[in-house]
């Protein structure tokens, strides 16, 4: 990935004692807060599907779906662009010629081509797609976090709670600005990897202590914390229940960061070279591999924030030589690996950007923001594969069939996870807010 292409609009040994004890900045969650999150049943449907996890691959900047998943070869040249369609493993479903591996796995996923919404600005559209709610007036897309409403992962964390010792909601390699918990509070914010799994020295700063600090030294520091807590309790005549609970979760946080099972889940270096090569030695591919490892370990939702798909300039060159080769290794490897391991039925994969790109190519051989027409890829977790849902008009300008939007996507995701989208949570002011904003299941998918 080329880091110099901007959008149009970073533990030392002394810190080891604090590893897992304090919430990280930027709306992310620390280990005690993760472990303190209640396993609430509020919002579960009868017979909730506790075994289903969600992986969101968010192509930040906006995938040009008219050049990849919904080509228009019969349109005039200024609309159809430079790429040709190729047949996929599913009769009638054609994809871009630069996605041949993905095309070969088309029986595992479905495309929603009648997807649309009315916002073409990065910040608001990001929020809309990642929460199912268009942000209210006064929204500042540059804040981190900027959630007016909880991200899908935070809702999942709140309703279903953690499985075992792993966090219920993880963001990698970083947290998207709209990826946090809003009015649900910090207990349901994501655990953020905050490191590129493709880096040779990859480690998770806020989870694993430096290798130089062995378990004996960590236990010594645990005992030091107990001593500090005893002094603190003597000084506090009226310790409240929250303080007592936090001490319990601090204890669990130490257990987590010294847990062999946790280390295994995040230890991507333990994967063989062949498997890592299969996913692709780049950030998108290794993030997909890490996501598979995390759901395999019990994480309920993993959001991969991959950038930069904002192709205002040289759209076709950037897609062909940079972005699509990575997508064509990482995504098919994820789908086939999950399928081979028997995990695809219990892992819902959603691939999306905040919007599509303009049907008409601009003067810089690029495409600009375009909310009115988009395409979403869904696989696994109860989703029927090998289907094309809906269509856009011959120039890819807008849906040509009944349109669906972010509210409907949210309702569909939650249904697959056994979450009642009609259930309401209360904001701190006491205002009831539905889990999903009156969305409906996308016809033909479930």
Secondary structure, 3 states (H helix, E strand, C coil): CCCCCCCCCCCCHHHHHHCCCCCCCCCCCCHHHHHHCCCCCCCECCCCCCCCEEEEEEEECCCCHHHCCCCCCCCCHHHHCCCCEEECCCCCCEEECCCHHHHHCHHHEEEEEEECCCCCCHHHHHHHHHHCCCCCCCCCCCCCCCCCCCCHHHHHHHHHCCCCCCCCEEEECCCCCCCCCHHHCHHHCCEECCCCCCCCCCCCCCCCCCCCCCHHHHHHHHHHHHHHHHHHHHHCCCCCHHHHHHHHHHHHHHHHHCCHHHHHHHCHHHCCHHHHHHHCCCHHHHHHHHHHHHHHHCCCEEEEEEECCCCCCCHHHHHHHHHHHHHHHHHHHHHHHHHHCCCHHHEEEEEECCCEECCCCCCCCCCCEECCCEEEEEECCCCCCCEEECCECCCCCCECCCCECHHHHHHHHHHHCCECCCCEEECCCCCEEECCCCCCCCCCCC
